[in-house]
């Protein structure tokens, strides 16, 4: 083979007509170029002109030194399908520990993947399979993933693990994990397993967008409990919207999340917990200068971590339940979080408490936060139906109502056997969230008929700026301003401490 570095896919058997199966030609070319790289150490690039390239029934096993570069996100399109192998996952490419023996000593090196689209809508399975990804690579060294649009895959869209000295830049992941019930492993827009390289994984995820994905928009997940949580991972300038969780730290040490927007996610905008494969929560990280707004339940949810963790300089607003929630989920670490810092945040207009502590904390600090107008879920229980009541895909209108604006934020409205979550409301209309990430309507069983009766529940009597309802050790409360300047205040207390929180040394 010649020593040239760029190979036109059309000159090597790929057709791109939307009909021909281009997978065999792609696999043969990857093998040839990978063999050449192994011989002389010179990386090669497959240049893929505009076209619709069908990838059917078999995934291509990738090789070191082989890059795949298209002509643009919507110009070069890879269409994944499995008509000849029903129920078989068919990612565009894979190289994994389980299937191919990938590991630190058998890794992919010097690969760039850029400027193409991966459409997973044609991959059909009877049940969820975590291997039904768009891209599924493990143990990548010096990788570059740039300007990739992946969508409608049954499992995770970008599902690549153990990325060393690697950058993931401007990946757009939409409606991935479409077969995930929310309880399966994977099912994310961008899901990155960590820990395989040891105590340090040098990875940057930047300027990515993840919208409408089945579980996480972006998650970092420690893959084995016995592995040390790695340092060196950064997530910057990303946008996550309408996922189950926005950004999740399930096992890193010192994850840095900066300048990100996390809005409209169904469980939490930012999440730390032991829900991952190893039941290990992140620790030692920081979330700085982010917008965390309008998530259906909580803005920030932190649990199962020994700490430390810092949330600073962020706007945490208009979330359906709590702005910040300290909790424990299921398995994993269940002791107090130590050295938790909430500093300089603007925490306002959340449905219930601005800050809610339901799990133990010690040697922590809530400092210089501005906490105002929380407890917005202040409207009493109500019901209606009949004339004047109408339903849309994402709304409920009652022309006779006189609801307090945003007084039903975060509530579940019940209509027969259906229920939907209220994002916000006017005096006569409820804006409703999609019934699952990526859905176009609030109703699982179909839009209710106009006039159908509905019910809205009441609210807790106490909705504070800060609520402490767990054992508290040393806690510094310094320089916070907590107030409510609405004509009809909704935040019932500045701070509220229950008997469970007594005995600490709050200063």
N, C-alpha and C positions, 0 to 999 in steps of 0.2 A: 504494500500500500504506500502511496506517496506520503510525504511529510507535511502536506498542506494542513491547515488548521480548521478551515471552514468547509462544510459539506452541505450542499443544497439538498434538502430532503426529496425534492421532486426528481432530482437526478439519480436518486438511489431507491426508487421504487414506490415512494409514497405518492398518492394521487390527490387526495384532498377534495374529492367530488361529492362527499356526503353519502356515497353509496358503497364504494369499495372499502373492504376491510384493510386498513393500513397498518394494523398491529404487526403482522408478520414481517413486513418490510422495515418497520421501525425497530423491532427486536433484532433483526439481522444486522442493521446498521449500527445499533448500540454495541452489539457483540464485537463487530469488526473494529470499531473505534476504541472500545475498551481494551481489546487485545493489543492494538497498536500503542496505546498509552502505557500499558504494562511493559512493553518492550523498550520504549525510549523516554518515558516520563513526560511527554509533551501532550498537554490537554488538547482535545478536539471539540469543535462545536457543530451541532446540527442546526442549520438555519432552515426554518420552516416558513415558506411563503404563505400569504393569505389563503384560506380554504377551510373546509369542514372535513376533518380527518376522523374517520370512524375507527374506534378501538373496541374490538368485539371479543368477548369470551375469555380472553387471556390477558393478564397483566404483563408488562414488559419488566424483566429483571434488569435493574440498572447497573452500570459499570463505572468505576472510577475514571476520572479524566474526560467524561463525556458530558457536554452541556447541551441544553435544548433551548433554543431561542426563537420565538415567533416574531410576527410582524405587528403585534399589538393584541390587547385583551380581546377585542371582538373581531379581529381580523383573522387570527389563527385560532381555530377552535378544535378541541379534541372532544369527540362525542363518545361517551362510554356507554356500552350496552352489552348484554349477555344473552342474546336470543338462542345461541347454540349451546349454552351452558346454564340453563335456568337455575337460579338460586346461588350461582357462583359469583363472589365478589370480583369485580373487574376494575381495579384502579388503573390510572394511566401508567403508573410505574410503582414498583416496590423493590425493597431490599431490606429484609428483616432478620432478626435473630432467630425466630422460630422457623421461618421458611427457608432461609438462605445462610444461616450461620453467621450473621453479622455480629460484630463485636469490636472492641478497641483495636484488636490486631487484624480485623477483617472488615475494614470500613470503606466508605466511599469518600474519595478526596477530589478536590479541585473541580467541582461541578457547579455550573450556573444554570438556573431555570428561570426564564424571563419572557414576558410579553406574549402570553397566550391565555386562552380560556379553557376551562375543563367543565364540561356539562355532564353531570351525573344523573340526569333525569331518566335516561334510558336504561339504567341499571335496575333490574327488577328482582326483588327477593320476597319470599313468603314471610320471612321474619328477619329481625335485626341481626346484622353480622358486623362486628367492629372493624373487619377488614375491608368493608365496602366503602373505601375512602376515595378521594380524588388523587392525592399523592400520599404514598405510604412508605417513607424511607426511614431507616434507623442507622445510627452511627455515621454521621456525615461530618467530615473535616473540611474546613475552608469552603463551605457551601455559600451560595448566593441565590436567594429566592426573591424575585423582583417582578412587580407588575403582573401578577397572576390573578385571574378571576376564576374562582371555583364555586360551583353552586349546585344545589339539588342532589347532593350525594346521599345515599341511604345512611351512611355513617359520617364520620368527621370529614370535612373538606380537605383542609391541610393538616394531615396527621403524621408529622415527622418527629422522630424522637432522637435524643442524644445528639445535639447539634453543637459542635465545637468550632470556635473561631468562625461563626456563621452569622449572617445577617438575613433577616426576613423583612422585606421592605415592600410596602404598598401592595400587600395581598388583600384582595376583596373576597370575602366568603359570605355567601347568602344562602339561606334555606338549606343548609347542610344538616345532617342528622335527621332527615325527614321520617325515618322509621323508628327513631328513638322515642320511647315513651317518657323520657325524662329520668328514668331509673337505670338505664343501661350504661356500660362503660363507653366513653367516647361520645359521639354524636355532636361534636362541637364544630364551630367554624374553623378555628385554628387551635389545635390541641397538640401540645408538645410535651412528651415524656422526658424526664430528666433523671440524672443520677448515674448514667452508664459510664461517664468518663471520670468519675471520682468526685473529689471535693470542689472542683471548679469546672463550670461549663460557661465559656465565654460566648454569650448569645445576646443579640440585640433584635428586638421586634419593634419595628417603627413604621408609623404612618399607615397602619393597616385598618381595615374596616370589616366588622363582623356583624351581620344583621339577620335576624330571624332564624337563628340556628337552634337546634333541638335542645342542647344543654348549655354549654358555655359559648360566649363569643370568642374569648381567648382564655385558655387555661394552661398553667404550668403544673405538672403532676409528677411527683416522685414515684418511680415505678416499683421499688422494692423497699420494704420497711427497714431492712438491715443496711441499706446504703446511706451514706451521710447526705443530708440535704446540701445541694451544691450552691456555691456563690457564683456571681458573675453575670446574672441575667437581668436585662433591662427591657421594659415595655414603655415606649414613648410615643406621644402624639397619635394615639389610636382612637378610633370611634367604635363603640359597641352599643347596639340598640336592638331591642325586641328579642333578646335571647333569654333562656331560663336564668342564667347568671351572666353578668357582663364580663368582668375579668376575675379570674380565680387563681389564688396561690395555694396549691395543694401540695406543698412540700419543698419550696425553695428556702434558701438561707440568704437573706439580704436582697430579695427582689426589689428593684426600684421601678415604680410606676409613676411617670411624670407626664403632665400635660395631656391627659386623656379625657375623653368625654364618654360617660356611661349613663345612658338614658333609656327609659322605657323597658328595662329588663324585668322579668317576671318574678324572680326571687330576690335578687340583690344586684346593685350596680357593681360593687366590689365584694368579693367573698373570700374568706379564709376559713377552712374547716377540715375535718378529717374524712371527707367524703370520697377522696381519691382512692386509687388502687391500693396504696400502702397505708391508708388511714393516718397519714401524716400531714399535719397542717404546716403552712409556712411560718417562718419566724425570722426576726431580725430585719424585716423589710420596711419600706416606706412608700406612702402614697402622697404625692406632692403636687399641688397646683392643678387639681382635676375638677371637672364639673360632673357631679353625681346627682342627677335630677330626674324626677318623674318616674322612678322605678316603682313597680306595682306594690312591692312590699317594702324592703329596706334599702336605704342608700348604701350603707356599709354594714356588712355582717361579719363579725370575727368570732371564731370559736375554735376550741381544741388546740390552741397554740400555747406553748409555754412563754412566748414573748422572746424578745421585745418586739414592738411594732409601733410605727409612727404614722399618723394621719395628720397632714398639716397643709395650711394654705388653700384648702379646697372648699368649693361650694357644695353643700349637701342639702338639697332642697326639694320640696314638693313630692317627696316619696310617700307611698300609700300608707306606710305604717311608721317605722322608726327611721330617723336620720342615721343614727348609729346604733347597732345592736350587738352587745356582747353576750355570747351564748355558748352552749355546747351541743353539738350534733352527734348522736350515736357514739361510735367507737372512737378510739384514739385517746390522746391526752385529755384528762378531765380535771387537772388541778388549776390553780389560779394562773392567770396571765400576769407576768411580771414585766414592769417597765413598759406599760402601754402609755403612749402619749397622744393626746388629741390637742393640737396646738394651732391657734390662728385660723380656725375654720369658720365659715359662715353657715350656720345650721338653722334653716328657717322653713316654715310653711309645710312641715311634714304632717302626716295624718295623725299620728299619736305623739309619743315623746320625741324630743330632739335627740337626746342620748338616753339609751336604756341599757342598764347593766343587769343581766340575768345570770351571770356566771362570775366566779370569784376573780378579783383583781388585787394586786399588791404592788407597792412601790411604783405607782403610776401617777400620771398628771393630766388633768384637764385644764389647760391654760389658754388665756387670751382668745377664747372662742366667743363669737357673737351668736347668741341663741335667741330666736324671736319667733313669735306668731306660729308656734307649733300647735299640736292638738287640733288641727283643722277639721278633723272628722267629728264635728261638734253637733251636727244635725240629729234630732231625735229619730227614733224608729218611725217608719211611715209605710203606707201601702196605698195602692190605687188600682185603677182598671176602668174598662168601659170607654165611654165617649171621651175623646181627647187624648187617649193613650195610643201611641204608635211606636213601631220598632223599626230600626234600620240594622244593617250589618254590624255597626259599631256604635249604636246609640239607642237610647230609650227616651221618648218625649212624653211628658204629661202636661198638657196645656193648662190644666187646672192647678198645678202645683205652685207652691211658693217656697221652694227649698232655699236654705242658706247657701250662697255660692261656695263651692268646694266643701260643703259640710258633710258630704258623703264620700269624700276621697278615701280610696282603699277598701271600701265596703264591698261585700258580695250582694248583688241584687238577685233575688230568686224569682223566677217565672216558671211555675209548674215544676218540671223535673230539671230545668235548666238553671244555671247561675252564671253570672259574669261579674268581673271586677270593674269597679268604677275608677277611672283615671282622674276625672274632675267633673264638676257639674255647675250649671247655671241655675237660675230659679226654676226652669222648666225642663231641662235636658241633662241626661247623664251621658258623658262620653265614656265608652266601654273599651276595655283592652281586648285584643285578640285572645281566643280561648287557649291557644298555644302559640309558641314562637313561630313566626312566619305565616300564620293563618290570616285570612282576610276578613274574618268575622268573629264576633264574640260568642256565638252560639254553636255548641257542638252538634246539636240535633237539627239545626235549621232555625231560621228566624221565627220568633213567635208571631202569632197573628195579632193584628192591631186590636186593641181592646183587652188583651189578655191581662189578668191581674198580676201584680208584682208586689214584692215586699222588700223593704230595706231595714236592716237591724239598727239598734241603738248603738251607744258608744260607752267605753269605760268612763267612770266618773272622774278619774284623775288622768290628766294628760299634761305632763310636766316638761319643762325645759330639760332637766336632768332627773332621771329616776334611778335610784340604787336599790335593787331587790336581790342582792346576793352578798356573800361575805366580802367585806372590804377591809384590806389591811391598811397600809400607808397610802393615802391618796392626797395629792396636792390639787386643790381647787383655787386657782389664782388668776385674777385678771379677767374672768369671764363676765360678759354682760348678758343678762337674761331678762327679756322684756316682751311685752305684747302691746302694740300700739294700734290695734284694730278698734273700730267703733264698738264691736261686740267681741271682747277677748275670747279666744278659744283655748289658750294655754292656761290651765287652771292653777299651776304652781310653777315657781321658778325651779326649785329643787324639791325632791320627795325621796325620803329614805324610809324603807320598811324595817321591821324588826330583824329581818335576815341580814340587813346591812349594818346593824349596830355593832359596836365594839371595836370598830376600826379607828385609825388615827388620822382622820381627815384634817387637813390644814387649810 
